[in-house]
Amino acid sequence: MKKFLVMATLLVATLTVSAQEYNWALGVRAGGFSGLTVKKTLGENALEFGASWNWNNNLNVDGVYLWQQPVIGEGFTLYYGAGAYVGLWETEESSAFALGAEGVVGLEYKIPNVPVAFSLDYRPGINVLPAVAGNLINFGLGIKYCF
């Protein structure tokens, strides 16, 4: 009887864990700006922070607030949000401090019972400093370890 109770408890615990969303995720993103990401789930929404660079040797550190909602089927989440970034951008004359705003819209797939998620997103941004300029071509693929 004790073995049965232990097995039943483990089964219920396993089913409960697999039904929960992850709290944190660490990952990489490759695209217009490539780099490292950290995501913190806040109930139905999330915060995501990143450090990234692009082919012009521009470096950004950003943060976005994400609204999330399940779509398609189990494991798929549509997310969209807005945030800001600071960075160091190369100009023809020198390096310049950059400040800007960005948006994001994407689709994430979290593999059930595996702590891995994949994402595809679009992150346009607009520099406010040193001059108004757009960074509108920023599509990316991501992979995250979830815990």
MDAnalysis code that builds the backbone (N, CA, C; Angstrom):
import MDAnalysis as mda
import numpy as np

u = mda.Universe.empty(441, n_residues=147, atom_resindex=np.repeat(np.arange(147), 3), trajectory=True)
u.add_TopologyAttr("name", ["N", "CA", "C"] * 147)
u.add_TopologyAttr("resid", np.arange(1, 148))
u.add_TopologyAttr("resname", ["MET", "LYS", "LYS", "PHE", "LEU", "VAL", "MET", "ALA", "THR", "LEU", "LEU", "VAL", "ALA", "THR", "LEU", "THR", "VAL", "SER", "ALA", "GLN", "GLU", "TYR", "ASN", "TRP", "ALA", "LEU", "GLY", "VAL", "ARG", "ALA", "GLY", "GLY", "PHE", "SER", "GLY", "LEU", "THR", "VAL", "LYS", "LYS", "THR", "LEU", "GLY", "GLU", "ASN", "ALA", "LEU", "GLU", "PHE", "GLY", "ALA", "SER", "TRP", "ASN", "TRP", "ASN", "ASN", "ASN", "LEU", "ASN", "VAL", "ASP", "GLY", "VAL", "TYR", "LEU", "TRP", "GLN", "GLN", "PRO", "VAL", "ILE", "GLY", "GLU", "GLY", "PHE", "THR", "LEU", "TYR", "TYR", "GLY", "ALA", "GLY", "ALA", "TYR", "VAL", "GLY", "LEU", "TRP", "GLU", "THR", "GLU", "GLU", "SER", "SER", "ALA", "PHE", "ALA", "LEU", "GLY", "ALA", "GLU", "GLY", "VAL", "VAL", "GLY", "LEU", "GLU", "TYR", "LYS", "ILE", "PRO", "ASN", "VAL", "PRO", "VAL", "ALA", "PHE", "SER", "LEU", "ASP", "TYR", "ARG", "PRO", "GLY", "ILE", "ASN", "VAL", "LEU", "PRO", "ALA", "VAL", "ALA", "GLY", "ASN", "LEU", "ILE", "ASN", "PHE", "GLY", "LEU", "GLY", "ILE", "LYS", "TYR", "CYS", "PHE"])
u.atoms.positions = np.array([
    [0.822, -1.200, 0.000],
    [0.000, 0.000, 0.000],
    [0.865, 1.263, 0.000],
    [1.979, 1.234, 0.743],
    [2.868, 2.390, 0.789],
    [3.447, 2.678, -0.590],
    [3.825, 1.624, -1.324],
    [4.370, 1.815, -2.672],
    [3.322, 2.444, -3.588],
    [2.082, 2.003, -3.453],
    [1.003, 2.570, -4.267],
    [0.822, 4.050, -3.962],
    [0.836, 4.440, -2.679],
    [0.675, 5.843, -2.308],
    [1.840, 6.693, -2.816],
    [3.051, 6.159, -2.713],
    [4.228, 6.884, -3.214],
    [4.112, 7.083, -4.723],
    [3.746, 6.026, -5.453],
    [3.604, 6.119, -6.908],
    [2.486, 7.101, -7.286],
    [1.367, 7.056, -6.593],
    [0.259, 7.966, -6.874],
    [0.670, 9.412, -6.610],
    [1.386, 9.643, -5.522],
    [1.862, 10.985, -5.194],
    [2.815, 11.498, -6.269],
    [3.749, 10.667, -6.699],
    [4.692, 11.061, -7.747],
    [3.972, 11.351, -9.056],
    [2.976, 10.553, -9.393],
    [2.221, 10.774, -10.616],
    [1.474, 12.104, -10.571],
    [0.812, 12.384, -9.470],
    [0.090, 13.652, -9.324],
    [1.069, 14.817, -9.369],
    [2.203, 14.698, -8.696],
    [3.208, 15.768, -8.705],
    [3.736, 15.999, -10.114],
    [3.987, 14.939, -10.859],
    [4.477, 15.062, -12.228],
    [3.449, 15.753, -13.112],
    [2.192, 15.358, -13.004],
    [1.148, 15.983, -13.809],
    [0.978, 17.447, -13.438],
    [1.081, 17.768, -12.167],
    [0.953, 19.148, -11.722],
    [2.100, 19.991, -12.249],
    [3.330, 19.488, -12.176],
    [4.488, 20.236, -12.657],
    [4.398, 20.465, -14.155],
    [3.990, 19.462, -14.919],
    [3.946, 19.619, -16.367],
    [2.868, 20.610, -16.792],
    [1.880, 20.853, -15.949],
    [0.814, 21.780, -16.300],
    [1.184, 23.221, -15.970],
    [2.237, 23.449, -15.180],
    [2.614, 24.787, -14.782],
    [3.446, 25.462, -15.862],
    [3.315, 26.775, -15.947],
    [4.158, 27.565, -16.829],
    [5.507, 27.770, -16.131],
    [6.519, 28.120, -16.883],
    [7.828, 28.374, -16.278],
    [7.872, 29.766, -15.665],
    [8.762, 29.942, -14.689],
    [8.931, 31.237, -14.030],
    [10.054, 32.061, -14.659],
    [11.150, 31.401, -15.012],
    [12.325, 32.068, -15.576],
    [12.753, 31.345, -16.844],
    [13.416, 32.078, -17.727],
    [14.004, 31.466, -18.918],
    [15.276, 32.234, -19.273],
    [16.313, 31.492, -19.620],
    [17.574, 32.058, -20.098],
    [17.766, 31.574, -21.522],
    [18.143, 32.486, -22.420],
    [18.260, 32.042, -23.792],
    [19.149, 32.899, -24.659],
    [19.133, 32.541, -25.944],
    [19.850, 33.288, -26.965],
    [18.864, 33.629, -28.073],
    [19.139, 34.747, -28.741],
    [18.318, 35.186, -29.875],
    [19.255, 35.518, -31.015],
    [18.945, 35.013, -32.199],
    [19.727, 35.303, -33.399],
    [18.832, 36.041, -34.381],
    [19.347, 37.146, -34.916],
    [18.556, 37.923, -35.859],
    [19.200, 39.257, -36.142],
    [18.363, 40.273, -36.406],
    [18.873, 41.617, -36.664],
    [19.769, 42.096, -35.536],
    [19.343, 41.895, -34.315],
    [20.183, 42.041, -33.127],
    [20.249, 40.664, -32.481],
    [21.435, 40.152, -32.244],
    [21.616, 38.823, -31.656],
    [22.217, 38.972, -30.273],
    [21.833, 38.074, -29.355],
    [22.394, 38.176, -28.021],
    [21.757, 37.247, -27.023],
    [21.854, 37.636, -25.762],
    [21.368, 36.844, -24.638],
    [20.091, 37.452, -24.081],
    [19.186, 36.580, -23.604],
    [17.925, 37.059, -23.043],
    [17.645, 36.411, -21.691],
    [16.913, 37.137, -20.861],
    [16.410, 36.638, -19.583],
    [14.934, 37.023, -19.524],
    [14.089, 36.036, -19.235],
    [12.654, 36.290, -19.188],
    [12.110, 35.881, -17.824],
    [11.280, 36.740, -17.230],
    [10.635, 36.474, -15.951],
    [9.131, 36.547, -16.158],
    [8.447, 35.435, -15.912],
    [7.000, 35.391, -16.052],
    [6.345, 36.034, -14.837],
    [5.342, 36.869, -15.093],
    [4.585, 37.560, -14.043],
    [3.117, 37.182, -14.200],
    [2.740, 35.996, -13.791],
    [1.369, 35.544, -14.009],
    [1.137, 35.292, -15.482],
    [0.191, 36.026, -16.073],
    [-0.100, 35.869, -17.494],
    [0.844, 36.679, -18.376],
    [1.573, 37.633, -17.811],
    [2.469, 38.498, -18.571],
    [3.919, 38.221, -18.202],
    [4.848, 38.992, -18.760],
    [6.261, 38.726, -18.490],
    [7.103, 39.981, -18.712],
    [8.300, 39.949, -18.160],
    [9.346, 40.935, -18.442],
    [10.484, 40.193, -19.130],
    [11.056, 40.826, -20.149],
    [12.210, 40.212, -20.814],
    [13.304, 41.258, -20.962],
    [14.520, 40.860, -20.609],
    [15.683, 41.730, -20.704],
    [16.700, 41.064, -21.620],
    [17.474, 41.897, -22.315],
    [18.465, 41.326, -23.218],
    [19.676, 42.212, -23.386],
    [20.751, 41.593, -23.809],
    [21.972, 42.276, -24.225],
    [22.270, 41.742, -25.620],
    [22.337, 42.645, -26.594],
    [22.472, 42.186, -27.974],
    [23.341, 43.125, -28.798],
    [23.754, 42.654, -29.979],
    [24.583, 43.417, -30.895],
    [24.126, 43.102, -32.315],
    [24.507, 43.974, -33.256],
    [24.164, 43.717, -34.649],
    [25.404, 43.779, -35.532],
    [25.196, 43.635, -36.846],
    [26.295, 43.558, -37.800],
    [27.074, 44.864, -37.921],
    [26.547, 45.984, -37.421],
    [27.243, 47.274, -37.450],
    [28.002, 47.558, -36.156],
    [28.215, 46.538, -35.336],
    [28.885, 46.672, -34.039],
    [28.136, 47.587, -33.072],
    [26.822, 47.652, -33.191],
    [25.997, 48.383, -32.243],
    [25.627, 47.450, -31.110],
    [25.672, 47.949, -29.900],
    [25.384, 47.166, -28.706],
    [24.185, 47.770, -27.986],
    [23.214, 46.916, -27.623],
    [22.011, 47.371, -26.909],
    [21.793, 46.548, -25.652],
    [21.232, 47.189, -24.642],
    [20.689, 46.519, -23.471],
    [19.239, 46.984, -23.401],
    [18.309, 46.019, -23.394],
    [16.905, 46.395, -23.488],
    [16.045, 45.677, -22.467],
    [14.854, 46.207, -22.293],
    [13.840, 45.593, -21.445],
    [12.477, 45.834, -22.048],
    [11.644, 44.791, -22.091],
    [10.290, 44.925, -22.635],
    [9.290, 44.267, -21.690],
    [8.101, 44.833, -21.646],
    [6.978, 44.231, -20.926],
    [6.165, 43.467, -21.960],
    [5.853, 42.207, -21.674],
    [5.160, 41.348, -22.626],
    [3.778, 40.956, -22.131],
    [2.799, 41.063, -23.015],
    [1.481, 40.492, -22.785],
    [1.479, 39.161, -23.520],
    [0.963, 38.112, -22.888],
    [1.015, 36.778, -23.465],
    [-0.376, 36.162, -23.469],
    [-0.653, 35.368, -24.502],
    [-1.904, 34.623, -24.530],
    [-1.715, 33.343, -25.337],
    [-2.311, 32.245, -24.849],
    [-2.197, 30.974, -25.549],
    [-2.920, 31.039, -26.902],
    [-2.331, 30.402, -27.907],
    [-2.922, 30.326, -29.240],
    [-2.647, 28.947, -29.838],
    [-3.274, 28.630, -30.921],
    [-3.078, 27.431, -31.739],
    [-3.340, 26.142, -30.975],
    [-2.501, 25.819, -29.994],
    [-2.630, 24.578, -29.248],
    [-1.713, 24.588, -28.046],
    [-1.594, 23.449, -27.387],
    [-0.780, 23.345, -26.183],
    [0.669, 23.736, -26.457],
    [1.195, 24.603, -25.616],
    [2.585, 25.009, -25.717],
    [2.826, 26.266, -26.536],
    [1.859, 26.731, -27.329],
    [2.039, 27.916, -28.170],
    [1.514, 29.154, -27.458],
    [2.304, 30.228, -27.487],
    [1.930, 31.490, -26.856],
    [2.238, 32.640, -27.807],
    [1.260, 33.492, -28.021],
    [1.460, 34.739, -28.738],
    [1.880, 35.773, -27.706],
    [2.917, 36.545, -28.012],
    [3.317, 37.611, -27.099],
    [3.548, 38.895, -27.887],
    [3.298, 40.010, -27.218],
    [3.501, 41.323, -27.804],
    [3.787, 42.281, -26.665],
    [4.523, 43.336, -26.966],
    [4.846, 44.260, -25.895],
    [5.639, 45.457, -26.369],
    [6.099, 46.217, -25.394],
    [6.842, 47.434, -25.668],
    [7.880, 47.642, -24.581],
    [8.914, 48.388, -24.927],
    [9.963, 48.657, -23.957],
    [10.933, 49.691, -24.478],
    [12.111, 49.702, -23.880],
    [13.130, 50.681, -24.229],
    [14.498, 50.024, -24.222],
    [15.458, 50.719, -24.832],
    [16.835, 50.228, -24.841],
    [17.812, 51.385, -24.710],
    [18.974, 51.064, -24.222],
    [20.123, 51.968, -24.228],
    [21.237, 51.218, -24.932],
    [22.119, 51.961, -25.567],
    [23.175, 51.267, -26.289],
    [24.332, 52.158, -26.660],
    [25.284, 51.540, -27.294],
    [26.456, 52.214, -27.836],
    [26.449, 51.929, -29.329],
    [26.262, 52.965, -30.141],
    [26.118, 52.801, -31.579],
    [27.291, 53.444, -32.298],
    [27.758, 52.777, -33.324],
    [28.838, 53.291, -34.158],
    [28.262, 54.226, -35.220],
    [28.839, 55.404, -35.340],
    [28.480, 56.318, -36.424],
    [29.700, 56.467, -37.326],
    [29.572, 57.208, -38.406],
    [30.707, 57.396, -39.314],
    [31.855, 58.121, -38.627],
    [31.534, 59.004, -37.706],
    [32.570, 59.793, -37.040],
    [33.098, 59.132, -35.763],
    [32.194, 58.548, -34.949],
    [32.616, 58.011, -33.656],
    [31.528, 57.113, -33.083],
    [31.715, 56.739, -31.843],
    [30.691, 55.986, -31.127],
    [29.754, 56.965, -30.436],
    [28.489, 56.584, -30.330],
    [27.516, 57.471, -29.707],
    [26.612, 56.673, -28.778],
    [26.194, 57.331, -27.706],
    [25.216, 56.756, -26.788],
    [23.867, 56.749, -27.492],
    [23.136, 55.641, -27.407],
    [21.828, 55.540, -28.054],
    [20.762, 55.277, -27.000],
    [19.593, 55.847, -27.221],
    [18.426, 55.625, -26.385],
    [17.244, 55.484, -27.326],
    [16.422, 54.469, -27.093],
    [15.310, 54.274, -28.010],
    [14.165, 53.483, -27.406],
    [13.110, 53.369, -28.196],
    [11.924, 52.607, -27.820],
    [11.774, 51.456, -28.802],
    [11.206, 50.353, -28.325],
    [11.006, 49.212, -29.208],
    [9.688, 48.522, -28.905],
    [9.212, 47.825, -29.901],
    [8.032, 46.991, -29.762],
    [8.417, 45.558, -30.094],
    [7.536, 44.636, -29.785],
    [7.808, 43.231, -30.106],
    [6.489, 42.506, -30.318],
    [6.483, 41.594, -31.275],
    [5.376, 40.672, -31.463],
    [5.994, 39.345, -31.892],
    [5.544, 38.255, -31.267],
    [6.152, 36.974, -31.579],
    [5.316, 35.792, -31.160],
    [5.822, 34.620, -31.515],
    [5.188, 33.354, -31.183],
    [6.224, 32.465, -30.513],
    [5.842, 31.889, -29.365],
    [6.740, 31.000, -28.623],
    [6.112, 29.620, -28.541],
    [6.966, 28.608, -28.649],
    [6.515, 27.232, -28.447],
    [7.337, 26.617, -27.330],
    [6.683, 26.282, -26.226],
    [7.318, 25.606, -25.094],
    [7.033, 24.115, -25.241],
    [8.081, 23.324, -25.370],
    [7.919, 21.884, -25.521],
    [7.366, 21.309, -24.219],
    [6.223, 20.610, -24.286],
    [5.660, 20.034, -23.056],
    [6.633, 19.042, -22.413],
    [6.748, 19.110, -21.092],
    [7.581, 18.209, -20.283],
    [9.073, 18.312, -20.568],
    [9.494, 19.326, -21.304],
    [10.913, 19.569, -21.578],
    [11.160, 21.047, -21.275],
    [12.238, 21.399, -20.582],
    [12.453, 22.798, -20.196],
    [13.057, 23.659, -21.310],
    [12.500, 23.558, -22.513],
    [13.025, 24.295, -23.661],
    [11.871, 24.972, -24.396],
    [12.102, 26.224, -24.820],
    [11.121, 26.968, -25.609],
    [11.821, 27.596, -26.806],
    [11.102, 27.645, -27.925],
    [11.589, 28.281, -29.149],
    [10.702, 29.471, -29.454],
    [11.279, 30.514, -30.050],
    [10.468, 31.683, -30.384],
    [10.880, 32.263, -31.733],
    [9.930, 32.930, -32.353],
    [10.132, 33.684, -33.583],
    [9.467, 35.028, -33.341],
    [10.226, 36.129, -33.520],
    [9.629, 37.432, -33.242],
    [10.115, 38.517, -34.180],
    [9.425, 39.647, -34.099],
    [9.759, 40.868, -34.827],
    [9.856, 41.977, -33.795],
    [11.028, 42.683, -33.761],
    [11.309, 43.720, -32.770],
    [11.755, 45.016, -33.418],
    [10.838, 45.827, -33.919],
    [11.264, 47.118, -34.469],
    [11.608, 48.099, -33.354],
    [12.570, 48.966, -33.638],
    [12.967, 49.969, -32.660],
    [13.197, 51.315, -33.314],
    [13.100, 52.368, -32.523],
    [13.355, 53.723, -33.003],
    [14.274, 54.420, -32.014],
    [15.425, 54.873, -32.501],
    [16.333, 55.659, -31.675],
    [15.747, 57.043, -31.446],
    [15.868, 57.512, -30.213],
    [15.485, 58.869, -29.870],
    [16.747, 59.724, -29.773],
    [17.815, 59.146, -29.250],
    [19.126, 59.804, -29.164],
    [20.155, 58.904, -29.820],
    [21.150, 59.315, -30.435],
    [21.590, 60.696, -30.634],
    [20.793, 61.426, -31.701],
    [20.098, 60.689, -32.556],
    [19.223, 61.281, -33.563],
    [18.075, 60.310, -33.790],
    [16.966, 60.814, -34.272],
    [15.834, 59.935, -34.552],
    [16.180, 59.083, -35.771],
    [16.124, 57.772, -35.573],
    [16.435, 56.829, -36.654],
    [15.711, 55.535, -36.379],
    [15.321, 54.844, -37.417],
    [14.594, 53.594, -37.257],
    [15.469, 52.372, -37.406],
    [15.136, 51.364, -36.650],
    [15.756, 50.057, -36.759],
    [14.593, 49.083, -36.980],
    [14.061, 49.086, -38.200],
    [12.816, 48.385, -38.458],
    [12.998, 46.948, -38.912],
    [14.204, 46.556, -39.277],
    [14.434, 45.183, -39.736],
    [15.123, 44.414, -38.615],
    [14.321, 43.789, -37.766],
    [14.870, 43.046, -36.636],
    [14.001, 41.827, -36.338],
    [14.082, 40.837, -37.195],
    [13.420, 39.563, -36.974],
    [14.395, 38.660, -36.246],
    [13.903, 37.727, -35.430],
    [14.816, 36.865, -34.708],
    [14.225, 35.520, -34.348],
    [15.116, 34.562, -34.188],
    [14.797, 33.223, -33.687],
    [15.450, 33.062, -32.326],
    [14.729, 32.483, -31.376],
    [15.278, 32.316, -30.051],
    [15.101, 30.905, -29.526],
    [15.970, 30.541, -28.609],
    [15.837, 29.288, -27.867],
    [16.147, 29.613, -26.416],
    [15.305, 29.067, -25.518],
    [15.439, 29.375, -24.091],
    [15.405, 28.091, -23.260],
    [16.166, 28.111, -22.174],
    [16.079, 27.075, -21.147],
    [15.133, 27.615, -20.076],
    [14.079, 26.881, -19.775],
    [13.029, 27.341, -18.863],
    [13.129, 26.638, -17.507],
    [12.943, 27.413, -16.448],
    [12.928, 26.819, -15.103],
    [12.020, 27.594, -14.190],
])
